[in-house]
Amino acid sequence: MLKYMLRRCVEMAGAMLVMSLLVFMLGRALGDPVSLLLSDYATAEDRALLTQELGLDKPLAVQYLTFLSKALRGDLGRSISADRQPVVDSVMRRLPASLQLAAAALLVSLLVGIPLGILAALRYDSWIDHLVRGIALVGQSVPVFWLGIVLMFIFSVLLGWLPTSGYGQLRNIVLPAATMSLFSIAAVTRLTRNSMREALDSDYVRLARIKGLAESRVIWQHALSNSLVPVLTFMGTFFATMITGAVVIETVFGWPGIGRLAFEAILARDFPLMQAVVLVMTALFMSANLAVDVLQAWLDPRVRL
């Protein structure tokens, strides 16, 4: 297990190095930050002085090595548009909101998707099974931005039950969490249904029934316990996707997470802030993948081999 974890950590470090190079080059391709920081009345001397202060007068290779060495120390630069504040501080202030939203959406997905998948598997090829499969198909087909606007119109404008935006109260997270969880509910439902069907048709379940065990014990103890392994590994990876891919939802509902921060940084052409957001998102995604891989290797020795 230790050798497997070390190999995965080395792979993760190499991927982060490649991503840092891509982020650095894309940030430089977006434009000249000096023009954004200087006023229209700035002189050529002012431009040259600021260019030297930012280190943009050096070759790209030297700029990248300087950026990488500072990044390893936790210094990803200062924001261009946010009063020259450290970008790491800006990202860390927004990260808890994204974690809360993703955790709420994950909880809703598991509480709704797993029972629906179990019900569809137990009522295989019945009208209940077809209904659940239809709901899952719709859930994976509806665009999230459209769903968010529709839910906002129904529950905020027409009924007045929930706010359209805001942060800090439980009622503020209901609509964005429900919108974010729709796709994952559909995925968890289909994955649980298929895993449960395979478990119910397996030899160890048949053996348990031959032994005369109660049907409820066969379903909940033998079939379900083995069916949830792929569901848990999937949701571990998808949790990182919820954090890093919530740009649209956080923008629609005005949720102050890192997804909305990335959108604001793109509009302001704040490439240090964009670099920090992308690198933090990448690190979160890779850490979640590593945790899922380690969990899967611990549950299934074949993965370690």
N, C-alpha and C positions, 0 to 999 in steps of 0.2 A: 504493500500500500504506500509506503514512504517513497519508494522509487517511482511509483506512478505519479504521486503528487509532485515530486520534484520535476519530473518530465513535463507535467502540465504547467507548472510555474514558469519553466524556461520557455515553453511555447507562448505563454501569456506575455512574458517580458518582450519576446521578439515581436509579437503582434502590436504591443504598445509602442515599441520603437518605430515600426513602420507607420503606424497611425500618427505618431507625433511628426514624422517627416511630411506626411500628406497634409496634415492640418497646417503645418508651417508654410508649405508651398501654396496652399489654397488661400491662406490669409494674406500672403504677399500678392497674390493674383487679383485680389478684390479692389485694389487701388492704393493710392498713396495716403497714409494716415497723417502725414505732415500737413496736407491741404485741409484736413478736417480740424486739426488743432489750431491752425493759424487763422487769423482774421483776414479780411480782404485788404487791409492796409499794411500787412506784414511786408517787410523788405526782404531782399535776397539774403542779407546777412542773418535775419531772423530765421529764414528757412534753412540756411546752412547750419546754424547753431542748433536748431531743434533736430535736424537730421543726424548731426553728430551725437547729440544727447541720447537719441533713441537707438543709436548704433546702426542706422540704416545706410551709413556711408561705407560700411565694411562689406566684403564679399559675402554672398549668400551662405557659403559653407561655414564661414566664421560666425555669421548671425545664427545659423542653426545650432552650432555647437554651444554658443552662448545661451541660446534659448533652452537647449537640452540640459545643460549643467544647472541652470536656474530652476528648471522644472523638477529636477531630481531633488532639489532642496525645498520644493513647495512654492517656488516663486514663479508664477506664470505671467507676470507683467502687471501693468496697471491699465485700467479701462480708459478708453479715449473719450467716451460719452458720459461717464458717471463721475465727473470731478476727479479724475485720475486716481480713483480708489483701486486697491488691489483686487484683481479679478477673482482670486480664490475666495475672498471674503464675500463678494457678490454671489458666487455660486453656492457657497455654504449657507448663506442666508435663505436661498430659495430651495435648497435640497430637501429640508424637512417637509415642506408642503407637497412636493412631488412624491416623497415616500408615503405620506399619509394618504394621498389620493390612490396610489398604486396598491397600498395595503387594503384599503376599503374595497377597491374593485376586485382584488384577489379574493377577499373574504366572500363577497357577493357571488363571485364565479363558482367557488367551491360549494357554498351553501345551496345554490340553485342548480348548478350543472351536474353534480354527482347524484343527487336524488333523481333528477330527470333521466340521466343515463341508466341508473339502476332500474327505474320503472320501465324504460323502453326495452332493456334487456330481458326483464322478467315477463314482459308482455310482447315478446318477439313476434313480428309480423301481424300484429293486431292493429286496430285503429289508434290505440294509444301510441304504439311504436311509430306509426306513420305520422301522427300529429307531432310527436317529439322531434322526429327527423325533419319535418317541415319547419318547425320553429328553429332548429339548429341551422338549417339552410338559410333561412331568412336572416338570422343573426350574423352569419358570416358574409352576407351579401349587402347589407344596408351600410351606406357610408356613415362614418361616425359623426362628421360635421352636420350632415342632414338630420340624423337622429337627435343630436344635441339641440339643434334649433327647434325641432318638433316638440321635444320634451319641455324645452323652455317656454314655448308658446302655450302648451297645454297646462302645465303645472304652475307656471309663473304668471303668464298674461291672462289666461282665461279663468283659472281656478284661484290663483293668488296664494297657493299653498307654500311655495318654495321661492327663494330669491333667485334672480337670474345670475348673480355673481356674488363675490364676497369670500371671506376667509376668516376662520376662527371659531365658527360655531358648527354644530353637527348638521344643521339643516342646510348649510352652505355646500356640504360635500355630497349630498344625496344625488343631485342631478348629474354632476360630472362623473361620479363613481358609477352610476347606473349606465351612463353612456359608454364609459370606458369598458365596462364589464360585459357588454352585450356580445362582442366577438368572442371573448374568452369563455363565456357561458356556453356558447354554441360549440366551441372546440372541446371543452371539458365534457359536455354532454355526449358528443359523438365518440370521444376517446373512451369514456367510461362505458358506454354501451358496447363498443366493439371489444374492449378488454373483458368486460363481464360476460359477453357471449362466448368468448374463447375459454374463459375459466369454467363456465357452466358445462361446456362440451369436453372438458379435459378429463383425463383418466383419474386424477386424484379426487375430483368431485364425484365421479361415478363410483369410485371405491368408498367414499364417505357415505353415499346413499345406500350402497350394498350392505355396509355395516349397520344400517338402520338408524343413522343419526337423524335428528329432527331436521326438517327442511329449512327452518329458520337458521339453525346452526350451520347447515351446509352453505347457505347463501351468505350469511354475514361473517362467519369465521373463516371459511375455506375459500369461497369464490371472491368475495369482496376484498379481503386482505391482499390477495395476489393481484387483483385488478387495479388497485390504487397505486401501485408502483409506477407504471408509466404516466399516470395522471399527475403524481407528485413531481416527477422529474420534468414533465412538460411545464407545469405551473412554475417551477423554480426558474426556468429559463424565461418564461413569459412574464414573470414579475419584473425582470430587468427591462423587457420590451415595453411594459406599461410605463416605466419611469422614463425611458429614453425616447419613447415614441408618442408622448402625450402633448406634442406641440399644438396640434389642432384643437384638442379638447381644452387645454389650458388657455388657449387664445379665445375660443368661443365663450367660455364661462368666466374669463378674467381671473383664472386661478394663478396665484403667484408662485409658480414652480419654475424649474429650470427649462422646461419646454418653452414657456412664454418668454423666459429670459433669452433663450436662443433666438426666438423670433425678433425680440427687441434689438438684440445685438446685430442681427442681419440688416434690419432697417437702418440702424445707425452706422453701419459699416465699421463696427467696433471689433477689429480682428483679434486683439488680445482676449477680449471677452468670449468671442466665438471659439477661439482655440481652447480656452479653459473649459467651456461647456462641453465641447466635443470630446475632449480628453477625459473629463469626469464621466460623461455618459459611456464612453468606451470602457473605462475602468470598471464601472458598475456592471456593464453587460458581461465583461469577461470574468469578473469575480463571481457573478451568478452562475455563469457556465461552469466555472471551476468547481463551485460548490455542488452543482448538480452532478457533474462528472464524478466527483469524489463520493457523493451519496450513492450514485448508481454503481460505482465500483465496489462500495462497501456492501450493497445489497446483492450484487451479482458478481461473484468471483471471476466469471468468464471475461468481464470487461478488463480486469487487471491483467489477464493473460494476453 
